[in-house]
């Protein structure tokens, strides 16, 4: 678990800056308790991301549609790409929870559409539609962010 903790925390902080660490902690605990359920199909990191995405979406459903994530400036590492990362995180925060989870799995974590669909328990066509909507929403928000 220690091998994957940092990557999982980066992912969950981008999903939900306000409680990303709680989601990561909860996901690691759930994975530890359910280790016998991991069938060894795919990567362990992918399995952890699946747990985290589901925990995040469950929290968002409980909070209702009016809850919006706020950008956590500390979630972005202090490097030359910080301004770009902040712009990306702000753009991601504007997406609906399922769009954000899908976009991060595909664009940031590098999972295929098939993998992300399985992770989010969605039909492949639905996942592709969600990712396309996220991309369409992100493009205008990120245009000029490199300037």
C-alpha positions, 0 to 999 in steps of 0.5 A, a space after each residue: 500500500 505504501 508504494 501506491 499511497 502518494 499516487 492515490 493521494 494525488 489522484 484523490 486531491 485532484 478529485 476533491 481538494 477539500 477532502 481528498 486526503 480523507 478519501 485516500 485514507 478511507 480507500 486505503 483502509 477499504 483496500 486493506 480490509 478487502 484485500 482478499 477481494 482483489 482478483 489480481 486482474 489489472 493493476 493494484 494501483 488501478 484497483 485502488 483508484 477504482 475504490 477511491 473513485 467510487 468513494 468520491 462519487 458516493 460522497 458527492 451523491 450524499 452532498 447533493 448537486 450543489 457542492 462544488 470542490 474548491 482548489 487546494 493550492 497545496 495540491 499543486 507541487 511547486 514547480 515550473 508547471 504550477 500555474 498550468 496545474 492550478 488552471 487544470 485543477 480549477 477547470 476540473 473543479 468546474 466539472 460534474 463529479 462523474 465527469 471529473 472522475 472519468 477525465 482524471 482516470 483517462 487523461 491524468 491516470 492514463 487508463 483506457 476507456 475500457 478500464 475507466 468504464 469498469 472502474 466507474 461501473 459504467 457501460 463503455 459508451 456512457 463512459 466515452 460520452 462522459 469523457 467527451 463532455 468533459 473534454 468539451 468543457 475543459 478545452 475552453 477553460 484551458 485555452 490560453 492557460 499556457 500564456 
